[in-house]
Amino acid sequence: MHNNRDKAPSDDRRNFLRLATASAGALLLSGALPNAIAHAAAPTPLTVVNPEQALARLMEGNKRYAAHVTKRRDLMVERVALVDSQHPFAAVLACADSRIAPEYVFDTGLGELFSVRVAGNFVTDEGLASLEYAIAVLGTPLILVLGHDSCGAVAAGVKAVKDNATFPGKIQGLADALKPSVSKVLQAPGTLLDNAIAQNVRDTVARLNSESQLLADAIGAGKLTIVGGIYRLHSGAVELIA
């Protein structure tokens, strides 16, 4: 038979901390804790003042993700802290593929990334407008164009070029949009799909640099950098290529 004296002091402390944490969470949910306390619990974002620091922060997050040492986050607290404003330190133009989630890939929380996603991670008018908003209104200093291995959209572009393949619905327009990048690497050594994925990233970076006066002005002022990378599905690492 055991009594309370048999319990180790460390067990008591752990039980107390669990009870205290649960009680604080319940009070926060019920609105009983003051707003100042609730906001004080939110994680303090790292200060990012230039594109180089933003890129370093982005890649440090990817290293954590690839090494399986991602940060623990309280999404409820982050959500409350972001009600009135957002200050994303990077914008990511990524593929819509379900295997690529930029917030996970770069180990970021709510409000840290401004994500624009479309199959094939290429520039559309709406996507460009969204990125312009991030830079002009939110002051985001970095855009990353993120391609990935085994991209189905680029594979459709390859089939459209090599086999004159056609696709149903609006998918044909998607394949057609990627054909120029595929055509540029038809004679390049290596795997055509891999080469086309990388070329599409480079072409998209080039378009963002040249097709928007708003982005060009921000680059000229030293307030914006646009880079490209490839996400490796197996390792989780992002390789910068442009």
Phi and psi in degrees as GROMACS dihedral restraints (atoms count N, CA, C in turn):
[ dihedral_restraints ]
;  ai    aj    ak    al  type     phi  dphi    fc
    3     4     5     6     1  -110.9    20    10
    4     5     6     7     1   152.5    20    10
    6     7     8     9     1  -128.5    20    10
    7     8     9    10     1   179.0    20    10
    9    10    11    12     1   -61.2    20    10
   10    11    12    13     1   -27.3    20    10
   12    13    14    15     1   -69.7    20    10
   13    14    15    16     1   -17.1    20    10
   15    16    17    18     1   -78.2    20    10
   16    17    18    19     1   -14.2    20    10
   18    19    20    21     1   -78.2    20    10
   19    20    21    22     1   134.8    20    10
   21    22    23    24     1   -70.9    20    10
   22    23    24    25     1   147.7    20    10
   24    25    26    27     1   -57.4    20    10
   25    26    27    28     1   -34.1    20    10
   27    28    29    30     1   -64.5    20    10
   28    29    30    31     1   -33.5    20    10
   30    31    32    33     1   -64.2    20    10
   31    32    33    34     1   -41.8    20    10
   33    34    35    36     1   -62.1    20    10
   34    35    36    37     1   -41.9    20    10
   36    37    38    39     1   -65.2    20    10
   37    38    39    40     1   -41.5    20    10
   39    40    41    42     1   -63.7    20    10
   40    41    42    43     1   -41.9    20    10
   42    43    44    45     1   -63.5    20    10
   43    44    45    46     1   -39.9    20    10
   45    46    47    48     1   -63.7    20    10
   46    47    48    49     1   -44.3    20    10
   48    49    50    51     1   -64.7    20    10
   49    50    51    52     1   -39.9    20    10
   51    52    53    54     1   -62.1    20    10
   52    53    54    55     1   -42.7    20    10
   54    55    56    57     1   -65.8    20    10
   55    56    57    58     1   -42.3    20    10
   57    58    59    60     1   -65.5    20    10
   58    59    60    61     1   -41.6    20    10
   60    61    62    63     1   -64.4    20    10
   61    62    63    64     1   -44.0    20    10
   63    64    65    66     1   -63.1    20    10
   64    65    66    67     1   -40.7    20    10
   66    67    68    69     1   -65.5    20    10
   67    68    69    70     1   -42.8    20    10
   69    70    71    72     1   -63.7    20    10
   70    71    72    73     1   -40.6    20    10
   72    73    74    75     1   -62.3    20    10
   73    74    75    76     1   -40.9    20    10
   75    76    77    78     1   -64.9    20    10
   76    77    78    79     1   -39.7    20    10
   78    79    80    81     1   -67.0    20    10
   79    80    81    82     1   -39.1    20    10
   81    82    83    84     1   -64.3    20    10
   82    83    84    85     1   -42.7    20    10
   84    85    86    87     1   -63.5    20    10
   85    86    87    88     1   -36.7    20    10
   87    88    89    90     1   -81.6    20    10
   88    89    90    91     1    -9.0    20    10
   90    91    92    93     1    85.9    20    10
   91    92    93    94     1     8.5    20    10
   93    94    95    96     1   -76.7    20    10
   94    95    96    97     1   -26.2    20    10
   96    97    98    99     1   -80.3    20    10
   97    98    99   100     1   140.3    20    10
   99   100   101   102     1   -60.0    20    10
  100   101   102   103     1   151.9    20    10
  102   103   104   105     1   -58.9    20    10
  103   104   105   106     1   -36.2    20    10
  105   106   107   108     1   -60.7    20    10
  106   107   108   109     1   -39.0    20    10
  108   109   110   111     1   -70.6    20    10
  109   110   111   112     1   -42.7    20    10
  111   112   113   114     1   -60.7    20    10
  112   113   114   115     1   -43.6    20    10
  114   115   116   117     1   -72.0    20    10
  115   116   117   118     1   -31.2    20    10
  117   118   119   120     1   -64.6    20    10
  118   119   120   121     1   -24.5    20    10
  120   121   122   123     1   -78.0    20    10
  121   122   123   124     1   -12.4    20    10
  123   124   125   126     1   -70.8    20    10
  124   125   126   127     1   146.0    20    10
  126   127   128   129     1   -65.5    20    10
  127   128   129   130     1   140.2    20    10
  129   130   131   132     1   -83.9    20    10
  130   131   132   133     1   120.0    20    10
  132   133   134   135     1   -69.0    20    10
  133   134   135   136     1   147.7    20    10
  135   136   137   138     1   -67.9    20    10
  136   137   138   139     1   143.2    20    10
  138   139   140   141     1   -74.1    20    10
  139   140   141   142     1   127.0    20    10
  141   142   143   144     1  -121.3    20    10
  142   143   144   145     1   119.6    20    10
  144   145   146   147     1  -116.4    20    10
  145   146   147   148     1   -12.4    20    10
  147   148   149   150     1  -148.0    20    10
  148   149   150   151     1   166.3    20    10
  150   151   152   153     1   -60.9    20    10
  151   152   153   154     1   -35.4    20    10
  153   154   155   156     1   -64.1    20    10
  154   155   156   157     1   -42.0    20    10
  156   157   158   159     1   -66.6    20    10
  157   158   159   160     1   -36.7    20    10
  159   160   161   162     1   -64.3    20    10
  160   161   162   163     1   -42.5    20    10
  162   163   164   165     1   -66.3    20    10
  163   164   165   166     1   -41.0    20    10
  165   166   167   168     1   -61.6    20    10
  166   167   168   169     1   -42.2    20    10
  168   169   170   171     1   -64.9    20    10
  169   170   171   172     1   -39.6    20    10
  171   172   173   174     1   -63.0    20    10
  172   173   174   175     1   -46.7    20    10
  174   175   176   177     1   -73.0    20    10
  175   176   177   178     1   -30.3    20    10
  177   178   179   180     1   -62.9    20    10
  178   179   180   181     1   -39.5    20    10
  180   181   182   183     1   -64.1    20    10
  181   182   183   184     1   -39.5    20    10
  183   184   185   186     1   -66.2    20    10
  184   185   186   187     1   -36.4    20    10
  186   187   188   189     1   -62.2    20    10
  187   188   189   190     1   -40.6    20    10
  189   190   191   192     1   -62.9    20    10
  190   191   192   193     1   -44.0    20    10
  192   193   194   195     1   -60.9    20    10
  193   194   195   196     1   -47.4    20    10
  195   196   197   198     1   -66.4    20    10
  196   197   198   199     1   -27.8    20    10
  198   199   200   201     1   -92.4    20    10
  199   200   201   202     1     3.0    20    10
  201   202   203   204     1    62.2    20    10
  202   203   204   205     1    39.0    20    10
  204   205   206   207     1  -128.6    20    10
  205   206   207   208     1    44.9    20    10
  207   208   209   210     1   -68.8    20    10
  208   209   210   211     1   157.1    20    10
  210   211   212   213     1   -73.7    20    10
  211   212   213   214     1   150.5    20    10
  213   214   215   216     1   -85.6    20    10
  214   215   216   217     1   136.3    20    10
  216   217   218   219     1  -130.1    20    10
  217   218   219   220     1   148.5    20    10
  219   220   221   222     1  -108.1    20    10
  220   221   222   223     1    95.2    20    10
  222   223   224   225     1   -64.3    20    10
  223   224   225   226     1   -30.4    20    10
  225   226   227   228     1   -63.8    20    10
  226   227   228   229     1   -45.1    20    10
  228   229   230   231     1   -65.6    20    10
  229   230   231   232     1   -42.2    20    10
  231   232   233   234     1   -61.9    20    10
  232   233   234   235     1   -40.5    20    10
  234   235   236   237     1   -62.3    20    10
  235   236   237   238     1   -45.2    20    10
  237   238   239   240     1   -62.3    20    10
  238   239   240   241     1   -40.8    20    10
  240   241   242   243     1   -68.5    20    10
  241   242   243   244     1   -18.6    20    10
  243   244   245   246     1  -104.1    20    10
  244   245   246   247     1    10.5    20    10
  246   247   248   249     1   -58.7    20    10
  247   248   249   250     1   -40.6    20    10
  249   250   251   252     1   -95.5    20    10
  250   251   252   253     1   -15.5    20    10
  252   253   254   255     1  -163.7    20    10
  253   254   255   256     1   166.4    20    10
  255   256   257   258     1  -140.8    20    10
  256   257   258   259     1   145.1    20    10
  258   259   260   261     1  -141.3    20    10
  259   260   261   262     1    66.2    20    10
  261   262   263   264     1   -64.1    20    10
  262   263   264   265     1   136.4    20    10
  264   265   266   267     1   -87.6    20    10
  265   266   267   268     1   -10.6    20    10
  267   268   269   270     1  -152.2    20    10
  268   269   270   271     1   148.9    20    10
  270   271   272   273     1  -110.9    20    10
  271   272   273   274     1   139.6    20    10
  273   274   275   276     1  -125.2    20    10
  274   275   276   277     1   121.6    20    10
  276   277   278   279     1   -95.5    20    10
  277   278   279   280     1   104.7    20    10
  279   280   281   282     1  -123.5    20    10
  280   281   282   283     1   165.8    20    10
  282   283   284   285     1   -72.4    20    10
  283   284   285   286     1   154.1    20    10
  285   286   287   288     1   -79.7    20    10
  286   287   288   289     1    -2.1    20    10
  288   289   290   291     1   -49.8    20    10
  289   290   291   292     1   133.1    20    10
  291   292   293   294     1   -67.6    20    10
  292   293   294   295     1   -15.1    20    10
  294   295   296   297     1   -84.2    20    10
  295   296   297   298     1    -7.6    20    10
  297   298   299   300     1  -118.3    20    10
  298   299   300   301     1   110.3    20    10
  300   301   302   303     1  -120.9    20    10
  301   302   303   304     1   103.1    20    10
  303   304   305   306     1   -52.3    20    10
  304   305   306   307     1   -38.8    20    10
  306   307   308   309     1   -61.5    20    10
  307   308   309   310     1   -34.9    20    10
  309   310   311   312     1   -77.5    20    10
  310   311   312   313     1   -46.4    20    10
  312   313   314   315     1   -56.7    20    10
  313   314   315   316     1   -34.0    20    10
  315   316   317   318     1  -109.1    20    10
  316   317   318   319     1    14.3    20    10
  318   319   320   321     1    48.3    20    10
  319   320   321   322     1    54.4    20    10
  321   322   323   324     1  -113.2    20    10
  322   323   324   325     1   162.0    20    10
  324   325   326   327     1  -104.0    20    10
  325   326   327   328     1  -170.1    20    10
  327   328   329   330     1   -62.4    20    10
  328   329   330   331     1   140.9    20    10
  330   331   332   333     1    82.0    20    10
  331   332   333   334     1     0.3    20    10
  333   334   335   336     1   -97.2    20    10
  334   335   336   337     1   -28.3    20    10
  336   337   338   339     1  -120.1    20    10
  337   338   339   340     1   142.3    20    10
  339   340   341   342     1  -106.1    20    10
  340   341   342   343     1   105.3    20    10
  342   343   344   345     1  -101.7    20    10
  343   344   345   346     1   130.6    20    10
  345   346   347   348     1  -121.1    20    10
  346   347   348   349     1   124.4    20    10
  348   349   350   351     1  -130.2    20    10
  349   350   351   352     1   134.4    20    10
  351   352   353   354     1  -151.5    20    10
  352   353   354   355     1   142.0    20    10
  354   355   356   357     1   -54.5    20    10
  355   356   357   358     1   123.5    20    10
  357   358   359   360     1    94.6    20    10
  358   359   360   361     1    -3.5    20    10
  360   361   362   363     1    39.0    20    10
  361   362   363   364     1    52.4    20    10
  363   364   365   366     1  -115.5    20    10
  364   365   366   367     1   173.9    20    10
  366   367   368   369     1   -87.5    20    10
  367   368   369   370     1   124.8    20    10
  369   370   371   372     1  -111.8    20    10
  370   371   372   373     1   165.4    20    10
  372   373   374   375     1   -59.4    20    10
  373   374   375   376     1   -42.2    20    10
  375   376   377   378     1   -67.9    20    10
  376   377   378   379     1   -39.1    20    10
  378   379   380   381     1   -65.5    20    10
  379   380   381   382     1   -40.8    20    10
  381   382   383   384     1   -63.5    20    10
  382   383   384   385     1   -42.5    20    10
  384   385   386   387     1   -60.7    20    10
  385   386   387   388     1   -39.1    20    10
  387   388   389   390     1   -64.2    20    10
  388   389   390   391     1   -43.5    20    10
  390   391   392   393     1   -66.5    20    10
  391   392   393   394     1   -38.6    20    10
  393   394   395   396     1   -60.9    20    10
  394   395   396   397     1   -38.5    20    10
  396   397   398   399     1   -61.6    20    10
  397   398   399   400     1   -44.0    20    10
  399   400   401   402     1   -60.0    20    10
  400   401   402   403     1   -39.9    20    10
  402   403   404   405     1   -79.6    20    10
  403   404   405   406     1   -46.7    20    10
  405   406   407   408     1   -76.1    20    10
  406   407   408   409     1   -36.8    20    10
  408   409   410   411     1  -100.0    20    10
  409   410   411   412     1   -41.9    20    10
  411   412   413   414     1   -94.1    20    10
  412   413   414   415     1   -11.7    20    10
  414   415   416   417     1    73.4    20    10
  415   416   417   418     1    24.9    20    10
  417   418   419   420     1   -67.7    20    10
  418   419   420   421     1   128.9    20    10
  420   421   422   423     1   -94.3    20    10
  421   422   423   424     1     1.3    20    10
  423   424   425   426     1  -145.1    20    10
  424   425   426   427     1   137.4    20    10
  426   427   428   429     1  -120.3    20    10
  427   428   429   430     1   128.2    20    10
  429   430   431   432     1  -114.6    20    10
  430   431   432   433     1   124.0    20    10
  432   433   434   435     1   -90.4    20    10
  433   434   435   436     1   119.6    20    10
  435   436   437   438     1  -116.5    20    10
  436   437   438   439     1   106.3    20    10
  438   439   440   441     1   -91.0    20    10
  439   440   441   442     1  -179.3    20    10
  441   442   443   444     1  -157.1    20    10
  442   443   444   445     1   159.7    20    10
  444   445   446   447     1   -56.9    20    10
  445   446   447   448     1   151.2    20    10
  447   448   449   450     1    54.5    20    10
  448   449   450   451     1    40.4    20    10
  450   451   452   453     1   -71.1    20    10
  451   452   453   454     1   119.7    20    10
  453   454   455   456     1   -66.5    20    10
  454   455   456   457     1   -34.2    20    10
  456   457   458   459     1   -65.9    20    10
  457   458   459   460     1   -45.0    20    10
  459   460   461   462     1   -67.2    20    10
  460   461   462   463     1   -35.7    20    10
  462   463   464   465     1   -60.0    20    10
  463   464   465   466     1   -36.9    20    10
  465   466   467   468     1   -65.8    20    10
  466   467   468   469     1   -38.2    20    10
  468   469   470   471     1   -63.0    20    10
  469   470   471   472     1   -38.6    20    10
  471   472   473   474     1   -62.6    20    10
  472   473   474   475     1   -45.9    20    10
  474   475   476   477     1   -65.1    20    10
  475   476   477   478     1   -35.8    20    10
  477   478   479   480     1   -65.4    20    10
  478   479   480   481     1   -35.8    20    10
  480   481   482   483     1   -78.9    20    10
  481   482   483   484     1   -48.3    20    10
  483   484   485   486     1   -79.9    20    10
  484   485   486   487     1   -36.7    20    10
  486   487   488   489     1  -116.0    20    10
  487   488   489   490     1     4.7    20    10
  489   490   491   492     1    53.0    20    10
  490   491   492   493     1    35.1    20    10
  492   493   494   495     1   -67.5    20    10
  493   494   495   496     1   148.0    20    10
  495   496   497   498     1  -120.8    20    10
  496   497   498   499     1   156.1    20    10
  498   499   500   501     1  -133.3    20    10
  499   500   501   502     1   153.7    20    10
  501   502   503   504     1   -76.2    20    10
  502   503   504   505     1   157.7    20    10
  504   505   506   507     1    58.1    20    10
  505   506   507   508     1  -145.2    20    10
  507   508   509   510     1   -78.3    20    10
  508   509   510   511     1    -4.1    20    10
  510   511   512   513     1   -62.4    20    10
  511   512   513   514     1   -31.0    20    10
  513   514   515   516     1   -60.3    20    10
  514   515   516   517     1   -41.7    20    10
  516   517   518   519     1   -63.2    20    10
  517   518   519   520     1   -36.4    20    10
  519   520   521   522     1   -63.7    20    10
  520   521   522   523     1   -47.1    20    10
  522   523   524   525     1   -62.8    20    10
  523   524   525   526     1   -41.1    20    10
  525   526   527   528     1   -62.7    20    10
  526   527   528   529     1   -36.3    20    10
  528   529   530   531     1   -64.8    20    10
  529   530   531   532     1   -25.5    20    10
  531   532   533   534     1   -96.9    20    10
  532   533   534   535     1    -7.7    20    10
  534   535   536   537     1   -60.7    20    10
  535   536   537   538     1   -39.0    20    10
  537   538   539   540     1   -59.1    20    10
  538   539   540   541     1   -40.0    20    10
  540   541   542   543     1   -67.1    20    10
  541   542   543   544     1   -38.9    20    10
  543   544   545   546     1   -63.3    20    10
  544   545   546   547     1   -44.8    20    10
  546   547   548   549     1   -61.4    20    10
  547   548   549   550     1   -31.1    20    10
  549   550   551   552     1   -68.2    20    10
  550   551   552   553     1   -22.8    20    10
  552   553   554   555     1  -118.1    20    10
  553   554   555   556     1    18.2    20    10
  555   556   557   558     1   -59.1    20    10
  556   557   558   559     1   -35.6    20    10
  558   559   560   561     1  -101.1    20    10
  559   560   561   562     1     4.9    20    10
  561   562   563   564     1   -74.6    20    10
  562   563   564   565     1   146.5    20    10
  564   565   566   567     1   -67.2    20    10
  565   566   567   568     1   151.8    20    10
  567   568   569   570     1   102.9    20    10
  568   569   570   571     1  -168.6    20    10
  570   571   572   573     1   -81.8    20    10
  571   572   573   574     1   128.3    20    10
  573   574   575   576     1   -59.4    20    10
  574   575   576   577     1   -44.5    20    10
  576   577   578   579     1   -62.8    20    10
  577   578   579   580     1   -45.4    20    10
  579   580   581   582     1   -61.6    20    10
  580   581   582   583     1   -42.9    20    10
  582   583   584   585     1   -64.2    20    10
  583   584   585   586     1   -39.1    20    10
  585   586   587   588     1   -68.9    20    10
  586   587   588   589     1   -37.6    20    10
  588   589   590   591     1   -60.7    20    10
  589   590   591   592     1   -46.0    20    10
  591   592   593   594     1   -66.8    20    10
  592   593   594   595     1   -41.3    20    10
  594   595   596   597     1   -65.4    20    10
  595   596   597   598     1   -36.9    20    10
  597   598   599   600     1   -62.0    20    10
  598   599   600   601     1   -39.7    20    10
  600   601   602   603     1   -63.1    20    10
  601   602   603   604     1   -47.4    20    10
  603   604   605   606     1   -61.2    20    10
  604   605   606   607     1   -43.1    20    10
  606   607   608   609     1   -65.0    20    10
  607   608   609   610     1   -37.5    20    10
  609   610   611   612     1   -68.2    20    10
  610   611   612   613     1   -41.9    20    10
  612   613   614   615     1   -59.6    20    10
  613   614   615   616     1   -44.0    20    10
  615   616   617   618     1   -62.2    20    10
  616   617   618   619     1   -41.1    20    10
  618   619   620   621     1   -65.3    20    10
  619   620   621   622     1   -41.7    20    10
  621   622   623   624     1   -63.6    20    10
  622   623   624   625     1   -34.6    20    10
  624   625   626   627     1   -71.5    20    10
  625   626   627   628     1   -26.1    20    10
  627   628   629   630     1  -111.6    20    10
  628   629   630   631     1   -22.4    20    10
  630   631   632   633     1   -98.1    20    10
  631   632   633   634     1    -3.1    20    10
  633   634   635   636     1  -127.0    20    10
  634   635   636   637     1   116.2    20    10
  636   637   638   639     1   -65.2    20    10
  637   638   639   640     1   -33.7    20    10
  639   640   641   642     1   -61.8    20    10
  640   641   642   643     1   -47.2    20    10
  642   643   644   645     1   -67.6    20    10
  643   644   645   646     1   -39.5    20    10
  645   646   647   648     1   -60.8    20    10
  646   647   648   649     1   -40.7    20    10
  648   649   650   651     1   -64.1    20    10
  649   650   651   652     1   -41.1    20    10
  651   652   653   654     1   -66.2    20    10
  652   653   654   655     1   -38.5    20    10
  654   655   656   657     1   -64.4    20    10
  655   656   657   658     1   -45.1    20    10
  657   658   659   660     1   -61.5    20    10
  658   659   660   661     1   -31.1    20    10
  660   661   662   663     1   -84.9    20    10
  661   662   663   664     1    -0.1    20    10
  663   664   665   666     1    76.3    20    10
  664   665   666   667     1    16.2    20    10
  666   667   668   669     1   -98.7    20    10
  667   668   669   670     1    -4.4    20    10
  669   670   671   672     1  -148.4    20    10
  670   671   672   673     1   140.9    20    10
  672   673   674   675     1  -129.4    20    10
  673   674   675   676     1   141.6    20    10
  675   676   677   678     1  -117.7    20    10
  676   677   678   679     1   125.5    20    10
  678   679   680   681     1  -130.6    20    10
  679   680   681   682     1   167.6    20    10
  681   682   683   684     1  -130.2    20    10
  682   683   684   685     1   152.3    20    10
  684   685   686   687     1  -153.5    20    10
  685   686   687   688     1   166.3    20    10
  687   688   689   690     1  -121.4    20    10
  688   689   690   691     1   128.0    20    10
  690   691   692   693     1   -89.9    20    10
  691   692   693   694     1   127.0    20    10
  693   694   695   696     1   -92.9    20    10
  694   695   696   697     1   117.0    20    10
  696   697   698   699     1   -62.0    20    10
  697   698   699   700     1   -37.0    20    10
  699   700   701   702     1   -73.7    20    10
  700   701   702   703     1   -47.5    20    10
  702   703   704   705     1   -90.3    20    10
  703   704   705   706     1   -24.2    20    10
  705   706   707   708     1    82.9    20    10
  706   707   708   709     1     1.4    20    10
  708   709   710   711     1   -84.7    20    10
  709   710   711   712     1   149.9    20    10
  711   712   713   714     1  -108.6    20    10
  712   713   714   715     1   127.2    20    10
  714   715   716   717     1  -106.8    20    10
  715   716   717   718     1   123.2    20    10
  717   718   719   720     1   -77.1    20    10
  718   719   720   721     1   132.0    20    10
  720   721   722   723     1  -127.9    20    10
  721   722   723   724     1   -12.3    20    10
